[in-house]
Amino acid sequence: MKRKNSYVLDKNDNEAIQLFSELGMPKNLAKTLLYVSEVKECHTKDIERGADLRQPEVSVAMRELGRRGWVTKRNVKKKGKGRPIYSYRFVKDLSKIWKDFEQEKLQEIENVKKDLSKLKNIVVSGKIGG
């Protein structure tokens, strides 16, 4: 029996996953993102094994990565009937994805600053509670 080499997330990956999670990215999305970034092309089963996720978790994460335009999906022809098999690959490299994520977080910070400023003006002006 041939054994296919597969990538498995390691200690450094787990640290990055934790940091992504602390910055607001769902852990399963971060795991999937890092796994797919390490392989040229992969199937759902590869991600399940390598990122230690269940099939529904991988499906949700891949749908989000696709929605963001970070991965592409193609249907793999197979013999017989049954569920379709998809192959996934990155459209952008991880450094560009990081830039997208960074910009998203910086925009969130700016929005919080604006909201705090508006709230301060309302409270200081005595429009509420006074």
N, C-alpha and C positions, 0 to 999 in steps of 0.2 A: 504494500500500500504506500502510495506517495504521500508525503506530508508537506503541506503548503506552509511556507514561512509566513508568519503573520506578526504584525506589530502589536505590542501590549504597552499600555500606558505605564510609565515609571514614576519614580519619586519626584523628579523635576516637573513632569506633567501634572502630578497631583498637587504640587505647590501652585502651579499656574492655574489649575482648576479652582483651587481654593480662593486665589486672588480674583479671578473672574467672578466667582460666586459672591465674594464680598463687595464687588463693584456692581452687583445687581443682575448678572447673567445667570440664568438657571444652571445648576450643576450639570444636568444631563446634556444641556446644549454645549457647555464648555467641554465636557468629556468628548462629545461627538466631534466638535470643532477640532480639538487637538488630535484626535485619532485620524480624522480625514486629512489633516494637514501633513501627517507623517507618511502617507501612502500615496502612490500615484493614482490609483483607482481602487475602489472597494465595493463590496456588496453589503447589504444589511447584516447578514450573518457575521461578516468579518468585524463590523463595528460592535455588534452585540458581544462577541467574545473579547475583542481587544480593549473595549471601553467598559466592560462588565455592566452592560445595560440589557434590559428586556426589549423585545421587539417593539411594543407600543412606544416606549421611551425613545427609541431610535427613530421611529416614524415621525413622532412629534418634532424631534430635534432636526431631522432632515428637512421636514416641511418648512421650518423656520429658517434654516440656512438657505434653502432655495428661495424663500420669499425675500430674503435680504440680498439675493443675487450673488451669494458666495460660493454656491455649488451648483453643479448641473447633474441631471439625472438622465440616464438612458435605459431603455428597455433592452434586456439581454434575451436573445432568442433561446428558447429551450425546447426540448422534445416533449411531446405529450401535453396533458392538460394540467390545470392547477393554477396557483397564484403566479402572477408575473414576477420576474426577478429583475431588479434594477441595479445598475452600477452607478456609483457616484464619484465625482472628481471635483476638485477645486476649480473655480473660474478665476478667482483672485488668489494671490499668494498671501500667506499669513501676515506679512508685514502690512499689506494694504488693508486687510481685514482689521488688523490692530488699529490702523489709522481711522477706519470707519467707526470702530467701537470707541476710540478716544474722543472723536468729534461728537458722538452721541452723548457721552458722559459730560463733556465740557458744555454742551448745549443745555443739558439738564441743570448743571451748576448755574448757568446764566439765568435760567428760568426761575430757579429758587431765589437767586439774588433779587430779581425783579419783584417776585411775590413778597419777599421780606421787605423790600423798600416800600411797596404799596401799602402793606400792612402797617409799617411804621408810620407812614403819613396819615393813615386813618386814625391810628391810636393816638398819636401826638396831637393831631388837630382837634381831638375831642369829639369826633363824629360818632363814636360809640362809647358806651359806658360812662359818659360824663354827664 
